[in-house]
Amino acid sequence: MKTAEKIRPTVIEVGGEPLGVVVPDAEGYRFLAVKLPAFPIDGQHFPSIETAHFAVSQAVRGDQAI
């Protein structure tokens, strides 16, 4: 099932703690928060998993200038 593989979420962890997942969408990847520190960027779109991970890391540190 290639469709299921395309939409498989990727877990985003910071410091070993899972804070959310990214799911592929038309604009790249959409972040869905599952822990409170990551909620400020819940629903945002990113061009790559790496940029999403960086944004989550910044949000957790309190650097909200994303």
N, C-alpha and C positions, 0 to 999 in steps of 0.2 A: 504494500500500500504506500505509494509515493506521497499521496496527499497527507497521510498521517505523519510521515517523516518530515514534511515541509513545515507543519505547524507545531512540531514538538517544542515545548518550552525549554529554555536553557536557564538553569538556576544561576543567580548572581549572588556571590558570597563576598563579604568583607570581613576580614579577620576570622575566617572560618565559620561565620554565622550567615546562613541563608537569609537574604533580605527581600528577595523577590525573584521574578522570572522575566525573561524577555521572550516574546513570541514574534515570529516573522509576520510582517504585514506589507502592504503596498509601498510604504515609505521607508522600509528597512526593518526596524525592530521596535516593538512597543514594550515598555516596561510596566510590569504589574507588581506593585509592592505587596509584601505579605507581613512585613514587620514595621512597626511605628516609625523608626528613624528614617525609613525610605519613602514614607508617604508624601513628602513634599514634591517628589518627582513622579508619582504614580500617574500612569497614562501617557507620559511623554514618549515621543518618538526619537529614535537614534539611527544613524546610518550604519552602525556596526555594534556587535556585542561588546567590543572593547570600549567604545565611547559610552555605552550604557553603564558598563562597570565603573568607568572613571567618574561618571556623574553620580552614581550611587555612593561611591567612596567619598566624593566631595559633600554630598548631602549628609552623610553620617558624621563627617567631621564638622558640619555646620557651615561649610562654604557654599551658600545658596546662590552664588552668582553664576548660575548655569545658563 
